[in-house]
């Protein structure tokens, strides 16, 4: 996730490692989903 943190700094992956933390949800809400977000994860939080 540290590599992804460099590629997508706005998501702050270095802080939450991609786990579904409050910060992770806030960043998705603020910036939308990134190309690396798993679709199964998105279904749970966005109802997609």
mmCIF entry with sequence, helices, sheets and N, C-alpha, C, O atoms, coordinates in Angstrom:
data_MODEL
# 
_entry.id   MODEL 
# 
_entity.id                         1 
_entity.type                       polymer 
_entity.pdbx_number_of_molecules   1 
# 
_entity_poly.entity_id                      1 
_entity_poly.type                           'polypeptide(L)' 
_entity_poly.nstd_linkage                   no 
_entity_poly.nstd_monomer                   no 
_entity_poly.pdbx_seq_one_letter_code       
;(UNK)(UNK)(UNK)(UNK)(UNK)(UNK)(UNK)(UNK)(UNK)(UNK)(UNK)(UNK)(UNK)(UNK)(UNK)(UNK)
(UNK)(UNK)(UNK)(UNK)(UNK)(UNK)(UNK)(UNK)(UNK)(UNK)(UNK)(UNK)(UNK)(UNK)(UNK)(UNK)
(UNK)(UNK)(UNK)(UNK)(UNK)(UNK)(UNK)(UNK)(UNK)(UNK)(UNK)(UNK)(UNK)(UNK)(UNK)(UNK)
;
_entity_poly.pdbx_seq_one_letter_code_can   XXXXXXXXXXXXXXXXXXXXXXXXXXXXXXXXXXXXXXXXXXXXXXXX 
_entity_poly.pdbx_strand_id                 A 
# 
loop_
_entity_poly_seq.entity_id 
_entity_poly_seq.num 
_entity_poly_seq.mon_id 
_entity_poly_seq.hetero 
1 1  UNK n 
1 2  UNK n 
1 3  UNK n 
1 4  UNK n 
1 5  UNK n 
1 6  UNK n 
1 7  UNK n 
1 8  UNK n 
1 9  UNK n 
1 10 UNK n 
1 11 UNK n 
1 12 UNK n 
1 13 UNK n 
1 14 UNK n 
1 15 UNK n 
1 16 UNK n 
1 17 UNK n 
1 18 UNK n 
1 19 UNK n 
1 20 UNK n 
1 21 UNK n 
1 22 UNK n 
1 23 UNK n 
1 24 UNK n 
1 25 UNK n 
1 26 UNK n 
1 27 UNK n 
1 28 UNK n 
1 29 UNK n 
1 30 UNK n 
1 31 UNK n 
1 32 UNK n 
1 33 UNK n 
1 34 UNK n 
1 35 UNK n 
1 36 UNK n 
1 37 UNK n 
1 38 UNK n 
1 39 UNK n 
1 40 UNK n 
1 41 UNK n 
1 42 UNK n 
1 43 UNK n 
1 44 UNK n 
1 45 UNK n 
1 46 UNK n 
1 47 UNK n 
1 48 UNK n 
# 
_struct_asym.id          A 
_struct_asym.entity_id   1 
# 
loop_
_struct_conf.conf_type_id 
_struct_conf.id 
_struct_conf.pdbx_PDB_helix_id 
_struct_conf.beg_label_comp_id 
_struct_conf.beg_label_asym_id 
_struct_conf.beg_label_seq_id 
_struct_conf.pdbx_beg_PDB_ins_code 
_struct_conf.end_label_comp_id 
_struct_conf.end_label_asym_id 
_struct_conf.end_label_seq_id 
_struct_conf.pdbx_end_PDB_ins_code 
_struct_conf.beg_auth_comp_id 
_struct_conf.beg_auth_asym_id 
_struct_conf.beg_auth_seq_id 
_struct_conf.end_auth_comp_id 
_struct_conf.end_auth_asym_id 
_struct_conf.end_auth_seq_id 
_struct_conf.pdbx_PDB_helix_class 
_struct_conf.details 
_struct_conf.pdbx_PDB_helix_length 
HELX_P HELX_P1 AA1 UNK A 2  ? UNK A 7  ? UNK A 2  UNK A 7  1 ? 6  
HELX_P HELX_P2 AA2 UNK A 9  ? UNK A 11 ? UNK A 9  UNK A 11 5 ? 3  
HELX_P HELX_P3 AA3 UNK A 13 ? UNK A 16 ? UNK A 13 UNK A 16 1 ? 4  
HELX_P HELX_P4 AA4 UNK A 22 ? UNK A 31 ? UNK A 22 UNK A 31 1 ? 10 
HELX_P HELX_P5 AA5 UNK A 39 ? UNK A 46 ? UNK A 39 UNK A 46 1 ? 8  
# 
_struct_conf_type.id          HELX_P 
_struct_conf_type.criteria    ? 
_struct_conf_type.reference   ? 
# 
loop_
_atom_site.group_PDB 
_atom_site.id 
_atom_site.type_symbol 
_atom_site.label_atom_id 
_atom_site.label_alt_id 
_atom_site.label_comp_id 
_atom_site.label_asym_id 
_atom_site.label_entity_id 
_atom_site.label_seq_id 
_atom_site.pdbx_PDB_ins_code 
_atom_site.Cartn_x 
_atom_site.Cartn_y 
_atom_site.Cartn_z 
_atom_site.occupancy 
_atom_site.B_iso_or_equiv 
_atom_site.pdbx_formal_charge 
_atom_site.auth_seq_id 
_atom_site.auth_comp_id 
_atom_site.auth_asym_id 
_atom_site.auth_atom_id 
_atom_site.pdbx_PDB_model_num 
ATOM 1   N N  . UNK A 1 1  ? 0.813   -1.194 0.000   1.00 0.00 ? 1  UNK A N  1 
ATOM 2   C CA . UNK A 1 1  ? 0.000   0.000  0.000   1.00 0.00 ? 1  UNK A CA 1 
ATOM 3   C C  . UNK A 1 1  ? 0.860   1.262  0.000   1.00 0.00 ? 1  UNK A C  1 
ATOM 4   O O  . UNK A 1 1  ? 0.392   2.339  -0.371  1.00 0.00 ? 1  UNK A O  1 
ATOM 5   N N  . UNK A 1 2  ? 2.107   1.126  0.414   1.00 0.00 ? 2  UNK A N  1 
ATOM 6   C CA . UNK A 1 2  ? 2.966   2.311  0.391   1.00 0.00 ? 2  UNK A CA 1 
ATOM 7   C C  . UNK A 1 2  ? 3.222   2.785  -1.028  1.00 0.00 ? 2  UNK A C  1 
ATOM 8   O O  . UNK A 1 2  ? 3.308   3.987  -1.278  1.00 0.00 ? 2  UNK A O  1 
ATOM 9   N N  . UNK A 1 3  ? 3.344   1.841  -1.965  1.00 0.00 ? 3  UNK A N  1 
ATOM 10  C CA . UNK A 1 3  ? 3.496   2.231  -3.375  1.00 0.00 ? 3  UNK A CA 1 
ATOM 11  C C  . UNK A 1 3  ? 2.237   2.933  -3.867  1.00 0.00 ? 3  UNK A C  1 
ATOM 12  O O  . UNK A 1 3  ? 2.314   3.924  -4.593  1.00 0.00 ? 3  UNK A O  1 
ATOM 13  N N  . UNK A 1 4  ? 1.090   2.421  -3.475  1.00 0.00 ? 4  UNK A N  1 
ATOM 14  C CA . UNK A 1 4  ? -0.170  3.030  -3.887  1.00 0.00 ? 4  UNK A CA 1 
ATOM 15  C C  . UNK A 1 4  ? -0.351  4.393  -3.237  1.00 0.00 ? 4  UNK A C  1 
ATOM 16  O O  . UNK A 1 4  ? -0.985  5.277  -3.813  1.00 0.00 ? 4  UNK A O  1 
ATOM 17  N N  . UNK A 1 5  ? 0.194   4.568  -2.052  1.00 0.00 ? 5  UNK A N  1 
ATOM 18  C CA . UNK A 1 5  ? 0.141   5.868  -1.380  1.00 0.00 ? 5  UNK A CA 1 
ATOM 19  C C  . UNK A 1 5  ? 0.914   6.913  -2.176  1.00 0.00 ? 5  UNK A C  1 
ATOM 20  O O  . UNK A 1 5  ? 0.536   8.084  -2.210  1.00 0.00 ? 5  UNK A O  1 
ATOM 21  N N  . UNK A 1 6  ? 1.995   6.484  -2.811  1.00 0.00 ? 6  UNK A N  1 
ATOM 22  C CA . UNK A 1 6  ? 2.764   7.405  -3.652  1.00 0.00 ? 6  UNK A CA 1 
ATOM 23  C C  . UNK A 1 6  ? 2.013   7.720  -4.941  1.00 0.00 ? 6  UNK A C  1 
ATOM 24  O O  . UNK A 1 6  ? 2.030   8.851  -5.426  1.00 0.00 ? 6  UNK A O  1 
ATOM 25  N N  . UNK A 1 7  ? 1.364   6.716  -5.476  1.00 0.00 ? 7  UNK A N  1 
ATOM 26  C CA . UNK A 1 7  ? 0.643   6.896  -6.746  1.00 0.00 ? 7  UNK A CA 1 
ATOM 27  C C  . UNK A 1 7  ? -0.666  7.668  -6.562  1.00 0.00 ? 7  UNK A C  1 
ATOM 28  O O  . UNK A 1 7  ? -1.056  8.458  -7.422  1.00 0.00 ? 7  UNK A O  1 
ATOM 29  N N  . UNK A 1 8  ? -1.338  7.432  -5.436  1.00 0.00 ? 8  UNK A N  1 
ATOM 30  C CA . UNK A 1 8  ? -2.616  8.082  -5.137  1.00 0.00 ? 8  UNK A CA 1 
ATOM 31  C C  . UNK A 1 8  ? -2.537  8.746  -3.760  1.00 0.00 ? 8  UNK A C  1 
ATOM 32  O O  . UNK A 1 8  ? -3.201  8.296  -2.826  1.00 0.00 ? 8  UNK A O  1 
ATOM 33  N N  . UNK A 1 9  ? -1.743  9.802  -3.619  1.00 0.00 ? 9  UNK A N  1 
ATOM 34  C CA . UNK A 1 9  ? -1.521  10.401 -2.296  1.00 0.00 ? 9  UNK A CA 1 
ATOM 35  C C  . UNK A 1 9  ? -2.782  10.929 -1.626  1.00 0.00 ? 9  UNK A C  1 
ATOM 36  O O  . UNK A 1 9  ? -2.858  10.969 -0.398  1.00 0.00 ? 9  UNK A O  1 
ATOM 37  N N  . UNK A 1 10 ? -3.763  11.332 -2.410  1.00 0.00 ? 10 UNK A N  1 
ATOM 38  C CA . UNK A 1 10 ? -4.981  11.898 -1.823  1.00 0.00 ? 10 UNK A CA 1 
ATOM 39  C C  . UNK A 1 10 ? -5.751  10.904 -0.952  1.00 0.00 ? 10 UNK A C  1 
ATOM 40  O O  . UNK A 1 10 ? -6.538  11.318 -0.102  1.00 0.00 ? 10 UNK A O  1 
ATOM 41  N N  . UNK A 1 11 ? -5.538  9.605  -1.149  1.00 0.00 ? 11 UNK A N  1 
ATOM 42  C CA . UNK A 1 11 ? -6.254  8.597  -0.369  1.00 0.00 ? 11 UNK A CA 1 
ATOM 43  C C  . UNK A 1 11 ? -5.559  8.249  0.949   1.00 0.00 ? 11 UNK A C  1 
ATOM 44  O O  . UNK A 1 11 ? -6.138  7.552  1.783   1.00 0.00 ? 11 UNK A O  1 
ATOM 45  N N  . UNK A 1 12 ? -4.351  8.713  1.144   1.00 0.00 ? 12 UNK A N  1 
ATOM 46  C CA . UNK A 1 12 ? -3.592  8.508  2.387   1.00 0.00 ? 12 UNK A CA 1 
ATOM 47  C C  . UNK A 1 12 ? -3.480  7.029  2.782   1.00 0.00 ? 12 UNK A C  1 
ATOM 48  O O  . UNK A 1 12 ? -3.605  6.682  3.956   1.00 0.00 ? 12 UNK A O  1 
ATOM 49  N N  . UNK A 1 13 ? -3.243  6.166  1.792   1.00 0.00 ? 13 UNK A N  1 
ATOM 50  C CA . UNK A 1 13 ? -3.126  4.734  2.049   1.00 0.00 ? 13 UNK A CA 1 
ATOM 51  C C  . UNK A 1 13 ? -2.042  4.404  3.076   1.00 0.00 ? 13 UNK A C  1 
ATOM 52  O O  . UNK A 1 13 ? -2.138  3.386  3.762   1.00 0.00 ? 13 UNK A O  1 
ATOM 53  N N  . UNK A 1 14 ? -1.019  5.242  3.192   1.00 0.00 ? 14 UNK A N  1 
ATOM 54  C CA . UNK A 1 14 ? 0.046   4.975  4.155   1.00 0.00 ? 14 UNK A CA 1 
ATOM 55  C C  . UNK A 1 14 ? -0.466  5.027  5.590   1.00 0.00 ? 14 UNK A C  1 
ATOM 56  O O  . UNK A 1 14 ? 0.162   4.475  6.493   1.00 0.00 ? 14 UNK A O  1 
ATOM 57  N N  . UNK A 1 15 ? -1.596  5.684  5.802   1.00 0.00 ? 15 UNK A N  1 
ATOM 58  C CA . UNK A 1 15 ? -2.142  5.799  7.148   1.00 0.00 ? 15 UNK A CA 1 
ATOM 59  C C  . UNK A 1 15 ? -3.092  4.664  7.509   1.00 0.00 ? 15 UNK A C  1 
ATOM 60  O O  . UNK A 1 15 ? -3.143  4.253  8.668   1.00 0.00 ? 15 UNK A O  1 
ATOM 61  N N  . UNK A 1 16 ? -3.836  4.155  6.548   1.00 0.00 ? 16 UNK A N  1 
ATOM 62  C CA . UNK A 1 16 ? -4.832  3.129  6.885   1.00 0.00 ? 16 UNK A CA 1 
ATOM 63  C C  . UNK A 1 16 ? -4.631  1.818  6.150   1.00 0.00 ? 16 UNK A C  1 
ATOM 64  O O  . UNK A 1 16 ? -5.379  0.866  6.374   1.00 0.00 ? 16 UNK A O  1 
ATOM 65  N N  . UNK A 1 17 ? -3.640  1.749  5.279   1.00 0.00 ? 17 UNK A N  1 
ATOM 66  C CA . UNK A 1 17 ? -3.254  0.515  4.577   1.00 0.00 ? 17 UNK A CA 1 
ATOM 67  C C  . UNK A 1 17 ? -4.396  -0.103 3.762   1.00 0.00 ? 17 UNK A C  1 
ATOM 68  O O  . UNK A 1 17 ? -4.348  -1.287 3.427   1.00 0.00 ? 17 UNK A O  1 
ATOM 69  N N  . UNK A 1 18 ? -5.412  0.687  3.447   1.00 0.00 ? 18 UNK A N  1 
ATOM 70  C CA . UNK A 1 18 ? -6.515  0.179  2.649   1.00 0.00 ? 18 UNK A CA 1 
ATOM 71  C C  . UNK A 1 18 ? -7.630  -0.458 3.450   1.00 0.00 ? 18 UNK A C  1 
ATOM 72  O O  . UNK A 1 18 ? -8.629  -0.902 2.885   1.00 0.00 ? 18 UNK A O  1 
ATOM 73  N N  . UNK A 1 19 ? -7.467  -0.508 4.768   1.00 0.00 ? 19 UNK A N  1 
ATOM 74  C CA . UNK A 1 19 ? -8.541  -1.066 5.598   1.00 0.00 ? 19 UNK A CA 1 
ATOM 75  C C  . UNK A 1 19 ? -9.696  -0.079 5.661   1.00 0.00 ? 19 UNK A C  1 
ATOM 76  O O  . UNK A 1 19 ? -9.513  1.124  5.474   1.00 0.00 ? 19 UNK A O  1 
ATOM 77  N N  . UNK A 1 20 ? -10.871 -0.594 5.924   1.00 0.00 ? 20 UNK A N  1 
ATOM 78  C CA . UNK A 1 20 ? -12.070 0.241  5.960   1.00 0.00 ? 20 UNK A CA 1 
ATOM 79  C C  . UNK A 1 20 ? -12.177 1.086  7.214   1.00 0.00 ? 20 UNK A C  1 
ATOM 80  O O  . UNK A 1 20 ? -13.072 0.884  8.035   1.00 0.00 ? 20 UNK A O  1 
ATOM 81  N N  . UNK A 1 21 ? -11.273 2.021  7.358   1.00 0.00 ? 21 UNK A N  1 
ATOM 82  C CA . UNK A 1 21 ? -11.300 2.918  8.514   1.00 0.00 ? 21 UNK A CA 1 
ATOM 83  C C  . UNK A 1 21 ? -12.135 4.147  8.186   1.00 0.00 ? 21 UNK A C  1 
ATOM 84  O O  . UNK A 1 21 ? -12.527 4.364  7.040   1.00 0.00 ? 21 UNK A O  1 
ATOM 85  N N  . UNK A 1 22 ? -12.397 4.935  9.203   1.00 0.00 ? 22 UNK A N  1 
ATOM 86  C CA . UNK A 1 22 ? -13.128 6.182  9.000   1.00 0.00 ? 22 UNK A CA 1 
ATOM 87  C C  . UNK A 1 22 ? -12.411 7.062  7.974   1.00 0.00 ? 22 UNK A C  1 
ATOM 88  O O  . UNK A 1 22 ? -13.046 7.641  7.092   1.00 0.00 ? 22 UNK A O  1 
ATOM 89  N N  . UNK A 1 23 ? -11.086 7.158  8.095   1.00 0.00 ? 23 UNK A N  1 
ATOM 90  C CA . UNK A 1 23 ? -10.302 7.959  7.158   1.00 0.00 ? 23 UNK A CA 1 
ATOM 91  C C  . UNK A 1 23 ? -10.446 7.434  5.735   1.00 0.00 ? 23 UNK A C  1 
ATOM 92  O O  . UNK A 1 23 ? -10.593 8.218  4.798   1.00 0.00 ? 23 UNK A O  1 
ATOM 93  N N  . UNK A 1 24 ? -10.405 6.120  5.567   1.00 0.00 ? 24 UNK A N  1 
ATOM 94  C CA . UNK A 1 24 ? -10.536 5.513  4.241   1.00 0.00 ? 24 UNK A CA 1 
ATOM 95  C C  . UNK A 1 24 ? -11.882 5.904  3.618   1.00 0.00 ? 24 UNK A C  1 
ATOM 96  O O  . UNK A 1 24 ? -11.937 6.316  2.459   1.00 0.00 ? 24 UNK A O  1 
ATOM 97  N N  . UNK A 1 25 ? -12.947 5.775  4.381   1.00 0.00 ? 25 UNK A N  1 
ATOM 98  C CA . UNK A 1 25 ? -14.271 6.138  3.881   1.00 0.00 ? 25 UNK A CA 1 
ATOM 99  C C  . UNK A 1 25 ? -14.356 7.628  3.554   1.00 0.00 ? 25 UNK A C  1 
ATOM 100 O O  . UNK A 1 25 ? -14.965 8.015  2.556   1.00 0.00 ? 25 UNK A O  1 
ATOM 101 N N  . UNK A 1 26 ? -13.753 8.448  4.383   1.00 0.00 ? 26 UNK A N  1 
ATOM 102 C CA . UNK A 1 26 ? -13.765 9.893  4.135   1.00 0.00 ? 26 UNK A CA 1 
ATOM 103 C C  . UNK A 1 26 ? -13.053 10.246 2.830   1.00 0.00 ? 26 UNK A C  1 
ATOM 104 O O  . UNK A 1 26 ? -13.513 11.102 2.074   1.00 0.00 ? 26 UNK A O  1 
ATOM 105 N N  . UNK A 1 27 ? -11.933 9.581  2.573   1.00 0.00 ? 27 UNK A N  1 
ATOM 106 C CA . UNK A 1 27 ? -11.180 9.872  1.351   1.00 0.00 ? 27 UNK A CA 1 
ATOM 107 C C  . UNK A 1 27 ? -11.948 9.406  0.110   1.00 0.00 ? 27 UNK A C  1 
ATOM 108 O O  . UNK A 1 27 ? -11.918 10.075 -0.923  1.00 0.00 ? 27 UNK A O  1 
ATOM 109 N N  . UNK A 1 28 ? -12.626 8.280  0.204   1.00 0.00 ? 28 UNK A N  1 
ATOM 110 C CA . UNK A 1 28 ? -13.443 7.821  -0.921  1.00 0.00 ? 28 UNK A CA 1 
ATOM 111 C C  . UNK A 1 28 ? -14.595 8.788  -1.156  1.00 0.00 ? 28 UNK A C  1 
ATOM 112 O O  . UNK A 1 28 ? -14.918 9.113  -2.299  1.00 0.00 ? 28 UNK A O  1 
ATOM 113 N N  . UNK A 1 29 ? -15.208 9.242  -0.080  1.00 0.00 ? 29 UNK A N  1 
ATOM 114 C CA . UNK A 1 29 ? -16.305 10.199 -0.211  1.00 0.00 ? 29 UNK A CA 1 
ATOM 115 C C  . UNK A 1 29 ? -15.819 11.506 -0.842  1.00 0.00 ? 29 UNK A C  1 
ATOM 116 O O  . UNK A 1 29 ? -16.507 12.099 -1.673  1.00 0.00 ? 29 UNK A O  1 
ATOM 117 N N  . UNK A 1 30 ? -14.630 11.945 -0.437  1.00 0.00 ? 30 UNK A N  1 
ATOM 118 C CA . UNK A 1 30 ? -14.090 13.218 -0.929  1.00 0.00 ? 30 UNK A CA 1 
ATOM 119 C C  . UNK A 1 30 ? -13.585 13.122 -2.368  1.00 0.00 ? 30 UNK A C  1 
ATOM 120 O O  . UNK A 1 30 ? -13.844 14.017 -3.172  1.00 0.00 ? 30 UNK A O  1 
ATOM 121 N N  . UNK A 1 31 ? -12.859 12.034 -2.706  1.00 0.00 ? 31 UNK A N  1 
ATOM 122 C CA . UNK A 1 31 ? -12.189 11.933 -4.001  1.00 0.00 ? 31 UNK A CA 1 
ATOM 123 C C  . UNK A 1 31 ? -12.808 10.916 -4.949  1.00 0.00 ? 31 UNK A C  1 
ATOM 124 O O  . UNK A 1 31 ? -12.371 10.796 -6.094  1.00 0.00 ? 31 UNK A O  1 
ATOM 125 N N  . UNK A 1 32 ? -13.815 10.186 -4.492  1.00 0.00 ? 32 UNK A N  1 
ATOM 126 C CA . UNK A 1 32 ? -14.376 9.130  -5.325  1.00 0.00 ? 32 UNK A CA 1 
ATOM 127 C C  . UNK A 1 32 ? -13.495 7.894  -5.242  1.00 0.00 ? 32 UNK A C  1 
ATOM 128 O O  . UNK A 1 32 ? -12.543 7.851  -4.463  1.00 0.00 ? 32 UNK A O  1 
ATOM 129 N N  . UNK A 1 33 ? -13.810 6.907  -6.033  1.00 0.00 ? 33 UNK A N  1 
ATOM 130 C CA . UNK A 1 33 ? -13.039 5.666  -5.997  1.00 0.00 ? 33 UNK A CA 1 
ATOM 131 C C  . UNK A 1 33 ? -11.850 5.747  -6.944  1.00 0.00 ? 33 UNK A C  1 
ATOM 132 O O  . UNK A 1 33 ? -11.897 6.425  -7.970  1.00 0.00 ? 33 UNK A O  1 
ATOM 133 N N  . UNK A 1 34 ? -10.796 5.048  -6.581  1.00 0.00 ? 34 UNK A N  1 
ATOM 134 C CA . UNK A 1 34 ? -9.607  5.006  -7.430  1.00 0.00 ? 34 UNK A CA 1 
ATOM 135 C C  . UNK A 1 34 ? -9.645  3.731  -8.271  1.00 0.00 ? 34 UNK A C  1 
ATOM 136 O O  . UNK A 1 34 ? -10.442 2.831  -8.001  1.00 0.00 ? 34 UNK A O  1 
ATOM 137 N N  . UNK A 1 35 ? -8.797  3.652  -9.277  1.00 0.00 ? 35 UNK A N  1 
ATOM 138 C CA . UNK A 1 35 ? -8.744  2.436  -10.091 1.00 0.00 ? 35 UNK A CA 1 
ATOM 139 C C  . UNK A 1 35 ? -8.312  1.189  -9.315  1.00 0.00 ? 35 UNK A C  1 
ATOM 140 O O  . UNK A 1 35 ? -8.521  0.071  -9.786  1.00 0.00 ? 35 UNK A O  1 
ATOM 141 N N  . UNK A 1 36 ? -7.719  1.364  -8.145  1.00 0.00 ? 36 UNK A N  1 
ATOM 142 C CA . UNK A 1 36 ? -7.257  0.186  -7.402  1.00 0.00 ? 36 UNK A CA 1 
ATOM 143 C C  . UNK A 1 36 ? -8.252  -0.295 -6.353  1.00 0.00 ? 36 UNK A C  1 
ATOM 144 O O  . UNK A 1 36 ? -8.037  -1.344 -5.745  1.00 0.00 ? 36 UNK A O  1 
ATOM 145 N N  . UNK A 1 37 ? -9.329  0.439  -6.126  1.00 0.00 ? 37 UNK A N  1 
ATOM 146 C CA . UNK A 1 37 ? -10.318 -0.022 -5.155  1.00 0.00 ? 37 UNK A CA 1 
ATOM 147 C C  . UNK A 1 37 ? -11.005 -1.283 -5.669  1.00 0.00 ? 37 UNK A C  1 
ATOM 148 O O  . UNK A 1 37 ? -11.381 -1.373 -6.837  1.00 0.00 ? 37 UNK A O  1 
ATOM 149 N N  . UNK A 1 38 ? -11.160 -2.256 -4.769  1.00 0.00 ? 38 UNK A N  1 
ATOM 150 C CA . UNK A 1 38 ? -11.809 -3.518 -5.135  1.00 0.00 ? 38 UNK A CA 1 
ATOM 151 C C  . UNK A 1 38 ? -13.314 -3.316 -5.253  1.00 0.00 ? 38 UNK A C  1 
ATOM 152 O O  . UNK A 1 38 ? -13.936 -2.647 -4.428  1.00 0.00 ? 38 UNK A O  1 
ATOM 153 N N  . UNK A 1 39 ? -13.881 -3.904 -6.291  1.00 0.00 ? 39 UNK A N  1 
ATOM 154 C CA . UNK A 1 39 ? -15.313 -3.780 -6.504  1.00 0.00 ? 39 UNK A CA 1 
ATOM 155 C C  . UNK A 1 39 ? -16.120 -4.413 -5.371  1.00 0.00 ? 39 UNK A C  1 
ATOM 156 O O  . UNK A 1 39 ? -17.190 -3.911 -5.027  1.00 0.00 ? 39 UNK A O  1 
ATOM 157 N N  . UNK A 1 40 ? -15.630 -5.499 -4.790  1.00 0.00 ? 40 UNK A N  1 
ATOM 158 C CA . UNK A 1 40 ? -16.360 -6.128 -3.689  1.00 0.00 ? 40 UNK A CA 1 
ATOM 159 C C  . UNK A 1 40 ? -16.405 -5.201 -2.482  1.00 0.00 ? 40 UNK A C  1 
ATOM 160 O O  . UNK A 1 40 ? -17.403 -5.164 -1.762  1.00 0.00 ? 40 UNK A O  1 
ATOM 161 N N  . UNK A 1 41 ? -15.339 -4.461 -2.259  1.00 0.00 ? 41 UNK A N  1 
ATOM 162 C CA . UNK A 1 41 ? -15.307 -3.492 -1.168  1.00 0.00 ? 41 UNK A CA 1 
ATOM 163 C C  . UNK A 1 41 ? -16.295 -2.365 -1.445  1.00 0.00 ? 41 UNK A C  1 
ATOM 164 O O  . UNK A 1 41 ? -17.017 -1.930 -0.549  1.00 0.00 ? 41 UNK A O  1 
ATOM 165 N N  . UNK A 1 42 ? -16.323 -1.899 -2.683  1.00 0.00 ? 42 UNK A N  1 
ATOM 166 C CA . UNK A 1 42 ? -17.197 -0.791 -3.033  1.00 0.00 ? 42 UNK A CA 1 
ATOM 167 C C  . UNK A 1 42 ? -18.654 -1.153 -2.865  1.00 0.00 ? 42 UNK A C  1 
ATOM 168 O O  . UNK A 1 42 ? -19.456 -0.305 -2.475  1.00 0.00 ? 42 UNK A O  1 
ATOM 169 N N  . UNK A 1 43 ? -19.015 -2.383 -3.146  1.00 0.00 ? 43 UNK A N  1 
ATOM 170 C CA . UNK A 1 43 ? -20.402 -2.823 -2.971  1.00 0.00 ? 43 UNK A CA 1 
ATOM 171 C C  . UNK A 1 43 ? -20.836 -2.642 -1.532  1.00 0.00 ? 43 UNK A C  1 
ATOM 172 O O  . UNK A 1 43 ? -21.963 -2.228 -1.263  1.00 0.00 ? 43 UNK A O  1 
ATOM 173 N N  . UNK A 1 44 ? -19.946 -2.951 -0.613  1.00 0.00 ? 44 UNK A N  1 
ATOM 174 C CA . UNK A 1 44 ? -20.279 -2.849 0.805   1.00 0.00 ? 44 UNK A CA 1 
ATOM 175 C C  . UNK A 1 44 ? -20.483 -1.406 1.250   1.00 0.00 ? 44 UNK A C  1 
ATOM 176 O O  . UNK A 1 44 ? -21.380 -1.126 2.045   1.00 0.00 ? 44 UNK A O  1 
ATOM 177 N N  . UNK A 1 45 ? -19.666 -0.491 0.751   1.00 0.00 ? 45 UNK A N  1 
ATOM 178 C CA . UNK A 1 45 ? -19.754 0.882  1.256   1.00 0.00 ? 45 UNK A CA 1 
ATOM 179 C C  . UNK A 1 45 ? -20.592 1.800  0.396   1.00 0.00 ? 45 UNK A C  1 
ATOM 180 O O  . UNK A 1 45 ? -21.147 2.781  0.892   1.00 0.00 ? 45 UNK A O  1 
ATOM 181 N N  . UNK A 1 46 ? -20.691 1.496  -0.893  1.00 0.00 ? 46 UNK A N  1 
ATOM 182 C CA . UNK A 1 46 ? -21.428 2.390  -1.788  1.00 0.00 ? 46 UNK A CA 1 
ATOM 183 C C  . UNK A 1 46 ? -22.720 1.793  -2.310  1.00 0.00 ? 46 UNK A C  1 
ATOM 184 O O  . UNK A 1 46 ? -23.529 2.482  -2.932  1.00 0.00 ? 46 UNK A O  1 
ATOM 185 N N  . UNK A 1 47 ? -22.908 0.504  -2.054  1.00 0.00 ? 47 UNK A N  1 
ATOM 186 C CA . UNK A 1 47 ? -24.086 -0.154 -2.576  1.00 0.00 ? 47 UNK A CA 1 
ATOM 187 C C  . UNK A 1 47 ? -24.065 -0.286 -4.090  1.00 0.00 ? 47 UNK A C  1 
ATOM 188 O O  . UNK A 1 47 ? -25.116 -0.303 -4.732  1.00 0.00 ? 47 UNK A O  1 
ATOM 189 N N  . UNK A 1 48 ? -22.867 -0.380 -4.661  1.00 0.00 ? 48 UNK A N  1 
ATOM 190 C CA . UNK A 1 48 ? -22.688 -0.474 -6.120  1.00 0.00 ? 48 UNK A CA 1 
ATOM 191 C C  . UNK A 1 48 ? -22.850 -1.909 -6.565  1.00 0.00 ? 48 UNK A C  1 
ATOM 192 O O  . UNK A 1 48 ? -22.738 -2.203 -7.755  1.00 0.00 ? 48 UNK A O  1 
# 
